[in-house]
Amino acid sequence: MDRPDRTIVIRAGQGTLSFLVSNNAGETAYHPYAVKSGMSMAANLREAFKEQPYLSGGAKRAILMVPTPVVLIPSDEWQETDEMAAETIFSSVITGHKGEEKLTCEIDELDAVGIFSVNSDLRMVAGDNCDEVEVKNVVVPVWQHLYNRYYQAGQRRKLFAYFHDKLVTVCSFEKHCVRFANTFEAAHAHDALYYILFVWKQLGMSQEDDSLHVIGEMPHEQWLRGRLGTYISQIYDINPSADLNRSPLSQIEDMPFDMMLCGL
């Protein structure tokens, strides 16, 4: 089958499905898809390729983005590890992903290798409709962007909180590597508050001298900002439009930040 010479970005979140699709003019359009309840994400993806005109014919290449947990291994330690050990390492740290395929990715900025999982059926459906499928974890491009843009700017230590998929990914960098990186359930503002302040305290960050940088939509934003402000003096919003030099993708309302990064 001769598929269109284009790249489709597929973001399969927690209960959400969306696409970035380029046309012959080189323009890129964002398409959220109404997920059908009672169907697996893989089944929803298959239906989307059948139903949606913007996906007609599939594509030469697809980037499949998933929000599964990531286990980070220092690069020098990974070099001494057998590739087959990815399953064992991941499963010893993360539960609930048995039977999923384990993938690795090199993160040069953090001098680390990431191990994450992807649903095999989801990847198979993408492969059925696209000649080549690259799987990415949604937090990896965000880590890379934050490190490159913010880590070396000034002496103040920074903690980052990225809200996505009813989760919050919290990270910090030090000495040219990741100091802390983890993702927590954050559908409720109280949970987000607890995890952010727990990490802030665990890292020994200063209320007056250090700063928190927030990306994405907070749950119960006004309440959460007020409570965070009680303990952290300097809280800043990361504006995607300014961060990405007013890229056309950064102007699209409701598009996840990680998808903007992969779509550039």
ABEGO torsion letter per residue (X at the ends): XBBBBBBBBBBBBBGBBBBBBBBAAGBBBBBBBBBBBGBBAAAAAAAAAAABAAABGEBABBBBBBABBBBBBBAAAAAABBAAAAAAAAAAABBGABGBBBBBBBBAAAGBBBBBBBBAAAAAAAAAABABBBBBBAAAAAAAAAAAAAAABEABBBBBBBBBGGBBBBBBBBGGBBABBBBBBAABAAAAAAAAAAAAAAAGBBAAABBBBBBEBBBGAAAAAAAAAAABABBBBBBAAAAAGGBAAAABBGBBAAAAAAAX
